[in-house]
Amino acid sequence: MNILLLGSGGREHALAWKLKQSSRCSKLYIAPGNAGTALYGTNIALKLNDFDSIRAFCLEHNIDILLPGGEDTLVNGIYDFIKGDDALKHIIVAGPSKEGAQLEGSKAYAKEFMMRHNIPTAAYREFDLQSFDEGLAYLEQHSTPIVLKADGLAAGKGVVITESREEAKAVFTDMLKEARFGEAGRKVVIEQFLSGVEVSVFVMTNGSSYILFPEAKDYKRIGEGDKGLNTGGMGAVSPVPFYTGDFAARVEERIIKPTVRGLQAENITYNGFIFFGLINVDGDPFVIEYNCRMGDPETEVVMPRLKGDLVEMIEDMAAGSFKASYDPGGNIDPRCACTVMMVSGGYPEQYENGKAITGLDAVEGSIVFHAGTRQDDGRVLTNGGRVLAVTSYGDTIGEALERSYENIAGIDFDKKYFRTDIGYEFK
C-alpha cells in the first residue's frame, strides 16, 4: 500500500513510525513532514488544504491510503473531495466525512449530537451576535466558574475558563464583539464547569463498529503543577491508572457505544479515529469534547502501546469489519509509555526557530518523535514551539518517565524547556 500522511508534528512522526512497521506499507509519503518523519518516508511539500495538489500527487504516486493527521483538512472536507472524484474514490481515507468532522469542527454541533443520543456532557447554551444580550443575561445568573468555547476550530485556544461573572461577560464580549477567535468565535458555547480528572480515550470506527486504542492523559499547562498558559501539550502518559474496571466500562456503555450508534442512526459517514476528551467526575464520565483525529502528544504514547498492524486496521475499517484479534487484551502492550515534550523558550507565546539540536544520536532506550524540526545541511534545527517528544516504556509510569528524563538531559538546543513533573499524580 502506498500511503500519504498529512501533517508535520509529533503526532505525524508517531503515526509514520507505526505505519512503517507494517509489511503492508510499500511507500510512505508525509506532507509536509519534519526532520523525524524523513527517517520513515519521503517528505513532500504539499499544503494541507490544497486539495487540487493533493489530488495530483495521489494520482501520480498511486496512493492507496490517505491519512490526515490533523483536523483542519478533515473539517474542510478532504474525505468528500476524494470520494467525490471518480479517479480518486478507490483511495481509503482514514478520517470522517465533512459532516462527521463537525463533531470537532463545531462545539454546538457536537453538543446537539450528544443531547440527541443521551451522552453525558456538561449543561450548555449557545449564543451569537443576534442573541448577545440574552447571553449576557444568562451569564449574570450562571454559577461560577464558567466555561466559554468558541464554536469553531481555534487551534486549541478557543476555550476560556472564567472565575467570575464579570470576567465571563468580558470574555464573551471579546469573543463576539471583538472577534477574538475570528470566524471560529462567531458562535459561543457557554458551558457548565465540571470538576474532575481528565482522560483521553481513542477508538477507530467505521461508523458501525469500533476498536479501542490505549487511553492517555496529557498535560496542557506550560508550568509545573499544571500552572500557567495552555499549550498544545507538554507531555502524556498511558495507561491512566484510574481508567479501569467500572469507570472504563461506563465510558464504553455510556459514551463510546452511544456515539457510534448515533453516527449510524444519523447516516453520518465516519471511517477514522474518534478522540473522546473525557472528565472523571466522582466516578462518572462526561464528554468535554470530541476530536475527529488522534491527539497530540497522546499519539506519541498511544502508538507505542498499540501492538497490531495499523495499516491492516485501516484496511479492515474501510472493508467494514474489524478482526477479533484487535481486542484490547491482545492489541495493547501492558507496559507504560510516557512522553515529555521539549519546547522552545518562550512557548506558547514568542519563541525563536532555527536553533541547532544536539545529542539525538546519543539517545538510548527512548523514542524521540519530532514535533517542530527541520533539516538544514545535515543539521536538525528547531522549527516550532513544541520541538521534540521523548517517549519511553517502563513497567511503571515513574520508570518510563525516568528514562525519558535521562535522555532529555543529553539533548540540547538553545533555551530548551520541559516540564519535570509530567505524570506527577501517578508516580
Secondary structure by P-SEA (a helix, b strand, c coil): cbbbbbcccaaaaaaaaaaaacccccbbbbccccccccccbbbbbccccaaaaaaaaaaaacccbbbbcccccccccaaaaaaaccccccccccccccccccccccaaaaaaaaaaacccccccccccccaaaaaaaaaaaccccbbbbcccccccccbbbbccaaaaaaaaaaacccccccccccbbbbbbbbbbbbbbbbbbbcccbbbbcccccccccccccccccccccccccccccccccaaaaaaaaccaaaaaaaaaaacccccbbbbbbccccccbbbbccccccccccccccccccccccaaaaaaaaaacccccccccccccccbbbbbbbbbccccccccccccccccccccccbbbbbcbbbbcccbbbbcccccbbbbbccccaaaaaaaaaaaaaaccccbbbbbcccccccc
